Amino acid sequence: MFKEVSPLVAETIQGHLASLSLSPDNLTRMWLHQANLNMNQLIARKVLGRDASVEEAPVILDEYANTSSAGSIIAFHKYKDDLKAGDLGVICSFGAGYSIGSVVVRHR
């Protein structure tokens, strides 16, 4: 799943951003599905074109372990308070059944 789903997730996020006339450079944060640290790092790298900082792609795996699709929402809840007005982020969850969903959010 790792090698097949990770590129699809990155492409989905990039496509979603493009559909909104945004680029990965516009993102302040990505709250990703919290199943596997290596997957999150690979997805963030593919989306951004470089390694993401822990601020850009926070991880909750060390505290909560694999929370499945709920992990992106838990990460969002824990790591949103420092955003400034206008900051953009993407919340993305995915599954082994190749389901992928993302929401782009802007802080007010």
Contacts in CASP RR format, 6 or more apart in sequence:
PFRMAT RR
TARGET T0000
AUTHOR 0000-0000-0000
METHOD contacts of the structure
MODEL  1
MFKEVSPLVAETIQGHLASLSLSPDNLTRMWLHQANLNMNQLIARKVLGR
DASVEEAPVILDEYANTSSAGSIIAFHKYKDDLKAGDLGVICSFGAGYSI
GSVVVRHR
1 96 0 8 1.000
2 36 0 8 1.000
2 38 0 8 1.000
2 39 0 8 1.000
2 42 0 8 1.000
4 98 0 8 1.000
5 39 0 8 1.000
5 94 0 8 1.000
5 95 0 8 1.000
5 96 0 8 1.000
5 98 0 8 1.000
5 100 0 8 1.000
6 39 0 8 1.000
6 42 0 8 1.000
6 43 0 8 1.000
6 46 0 8 1.000
7 46 0 8 1.000
8 94 0 8 1.000
8 98 0 8 1.000
8 100 0 8 1.000
9 32 0 8 1.000
9 33 0 8 1.000
9 43 0 8 1.000
9 92 0 8 1.000
9 94 0 8 1.000
9 100 0 8 1.000
10 42 0 8 1.000
10 43 0 8 1.000
10 46 0 8 1.000
10 47 0 8 1.000
12 92 0 8 1.000
12 94 0 8 1.000
12 100 0 8 1.000
12 101 0 8 1.000
12 102 0 8 1.000
13 24 0 8 1.000
13 30 0 8 1.000
13 43 0 8 1.000
13 47 0 8 1.000
13 90 0 8 1.000
13 92 0 8 1.000
13 102 0 8 1.000
14 24 0 8 1.000
14 47 0 8 1.000
16 90 0 8 1.000
16 102 0 8 1.000
16 104 0 8 1.000
17 23 0 8 1.000
17 24 0 8 1.000
17 26 0 8 1.000
17 27 0 8 1.000
17 90 0 8 1.000
17 104 0 8 1.000
20 104 0 8 1.000
22 88 0 8 1.000
22 104 0 8 1.000
24 47 0 8 1.000
24 48 0 8 1.000
24 49 0 8 1.000
26 88 0 8 1.000
27 47 0 8 1.000
27 48 0 8 1.000
27 56 0 8 1.000
27 88 0 8 1.000
27 89 0 8 1.000
27 90 0 8 1.000
28 56 0 8 1.000
28 83 0 8 1.000
28 87 0 8 1.000
28 88 0 8 1.000
28 89 0 8 1.000
29 55 0 8 1.000
29 56 0 8 1.000
29 57 0 8 1.000
29 58 0 8 1.000
29 79 0 8 1.000
29 80 0 8 1.000
29 83 0 8 1.000
29 87 0 8 1.000
29 89 0 8 1.000
29 90 0 8 1.000
30 43 0 8 1.000
30 44 0 8 1.000
30 47 0 8 1.000
30 52 0 8 1.000
30 56 0 8 1.000
30 57 0 8 1.000
30 89 0 8 1.000
30 90 0 8 1.000
30 92 0 8 1.000
31 57 0 8 1.000
31 58 0 8 1.000
31 71 0 8 1.000
31 72 0 8 1.000
31 73 0 8 1.000
31 75 0 8 1.000
31 76 0 8 1.000
31 79 0 8 1.000
31 89 0 8 1.000
31 90 0 8 1.000
31 91 0 8 1.000
31 92 0 8 1.000
32 39 0 8 1.000
32 40 0 8 1.000
32 43 0 8 1.000
32 44 0 8 1.000
32 57 0 8 1.000
32 72 0 8 1.000
32 75 0 8 1.000
32 92 0 8 1.000
32 93 0 8 1.000
33 39 0 8 1.000
33 40 0 8 1.000
33 68 0 8 1.000
33 69 0 8 1.000
33 71 0 8 1.000
33 72 0 8 1.000
33 92 0 8 1.000
33 93 0 8 1.000
33 94 0 8 1.000
33 95 0 8 1.000
34 40 0 8 1.000
34 59 0 8 1.000
34 60 0 8 1.000
34 61 0 8 1.000
34 64 0 8 1.000
34 66 0 8 1.000
34 67 0 8 1.000
34 68 0 8 1.000
34 71 0 8 1.000
34 72 0 8 1.000
34 74 0 8 1.000
34 75 0 8 1.000
35 66 0 8 1.000
35 68 0 8 1.000
36 61 0 8 1.000
36 66 0 8 1.000
37 59 0 8 1.000
37 61 0 8 1.000
40 57 0 8 1.000
40 59 0 8 1.000
41 51 0 8 1.000
41 52 0 8 1.000
41 57 0 8 1.000
43 92 0 8 1.000
44 51 0 8 1.000
44 52 0 8 1.000
44 56 0 8 1.000
44 57 0 8 1.000
45 51 0 8 1.000
45 52 0 8 1.000
48 56 0 8 1.000
55 79 0 8 1.000
58 75 0 8 1.000
58 78 0 8 1.000
58 79 0 8 1.000
59 75 0 8 1.000
60 67 0 8 1.000
60 71 0 8 1.000
60 74 0 8 1.000
60 75 0 8 1.000
60 78 0 8 1.000
64 71 0 8 1.000
64 74 0 8 1.000
67 74 0 8 1.000
68 93 0 8 1.000
69 93 0 8 1.000
69 94 0 8 1.000
69 95 0 8 1.000
70 93 0 8 1.000
71 93 0 8 1.000
72 91 0 8 1.000
72 92 0 8 1.000
72 93 0 8 1.000
73 91 0 8 1.000
73 93 0 8 1.000
76 91 0 8 1.000
80 107 0 8 1.000
83 107 0 8 1.000
84 107 0 8 1.000
85 107 0 8 1.000
85 108 0 8 1.000
86 106 0 8 1.000
86 107 0 8 1.000
86 108 0 8 1.000
87 106 0 8 1.000
87 107 0 8 1.000
88 104 0 8 1.000
88 105 0 8 1.000
88 106 0 8 1.000
88 107 0 8 1.000
89 104 0 8 1.000
89 105 0 8 1.000
89 106 0 8 1.000
90 102 0 8 1.000
90 103 0 8 1.000
90 104 0 8 1.000
90 105 0 8 1.000
91 102 0 8 1.000
91 103 0 8 1.000
91 105 0 8 1.000
92 100 0 8 1.000
92 101 0 8 1.000
92 102 0 8 1.000
92 103 0 8 1.000
93 100 0 8 1.000
93 101 0 8 1.000
93 102 0 8 1.000
94 100 0 8 1.000
94 101 0 8 1.000
END
